[in-house]
């Protein structure tokens, strides 16, 4: 372990990995080879690794379970798959990349001519060196994904086609990690764990969520934080269906995806558009002066659309760097560990920490001395500002907090109206509360 409690990863002759960014990238590299889908052993293996970092409670939901308007599908597992030429050479090999097989492919063992095989092949003609990511979750099909240049090099003739997979009754697997807070009201952090070898979408999101949970566990947060690691769409729907009694506790939420590329940060608002999490992310991103973009809600994307569906209407936004489908490497073999960086993941993690620090400290106060301005000097509040480089700003923060502590304005309201950093306003509120001038 490192002095700050992080795990150290090293091999002979190398320097140990000690920063959160380096450790997150190492986690991405560990998870990358696993073949994940919406069900199956790849998801379980992924969660077993995450469980080494934060303890998880794993849930198994049987095939056929009704979850809202959906039904938990059969479980898919795959052991091997390939296309071999007449000499037995594997020209497409699942062992080389889990992207090579159409997700949820039914088993097949045949020999067929290339002309017939082409009907089951998926390529990217505009990106001829890359393997695409394709799935067929709810329609029984089989297929292979390969680079266009590989397909172009195949001569006519017969090919052996083999997909050693099973599609049978089983379970959908998801997991949770809960950090108890001072209150039972919850913040959910959700990431999808269903994609195979795609580093940014969404191994970076899994890594950031995991290390965010590790860091929050070292504190006693105000809210209870619930981390959800679930397959996309069907996993979030399953969680919602199985947690109806807890939904009213969920006050805020964030979906993490595409968290490790070099693009600027992007925040997608909740369906409400003005939920507290929306305002917090806008404030944090603006105050930090990071390049960023704020996008309006659309009912397409990641699992924010499930949490924000009108029957639940939770205040859940989505944080990413370059949004889904916004970079040429999206859903291709180019989305590999080299595409994501420790620095980008560390920056995403830092924004999450900053945002949750604001959420945890955002209170509404009442001024206990509302008739005229109270005398701050005799309470030692002016003296406490002595020597501070931001003494004038801190003084203004105290005056703004006193002015707007009317039981209706939160500290975030005050920070926005006063155009002051939230931290400055929160520190002023702490001082005024300690002096008995305001109460929550």
Secondary structure, DSSP 8 states (H G I E B T S, - for coil): --TTS---B--TTS--B-SHHHHHHHHHHHHHTS---SSSHHHHHHHHHHHTTS--EEEEEETT-EETTEE---EEEEEEEEEE-TT--EEEETTT-GGGB-BT---EEEEEEHHHHGGGEE--GGGTT--B--B-SSS----EE--HHHHHT--SSEEEEEEEEEEES-EEEEEEEEE--SSS-EEEEEEE---SS-IIIIIHHHHHHHHHHHHHTTS--SSEEEEEEE-TTHHHHHHHHHTGGGGGGEEEEEEE-S-SSSS-EEEE--SSSS-HHHHHHHHHHHHHT--EEEE---S-SSTHHHHTSTTT---EEEEESS-TT-STTTTBTT-SGGGS-HHHHHHHHHHHHHHHHHHHH--EEEES--SS---SGGGTTTGGGTT-TTHHHHHHHHHHHHHHTEEEEEHHHHHHHHT--HHHHHHHHHHHHHTTSEE-
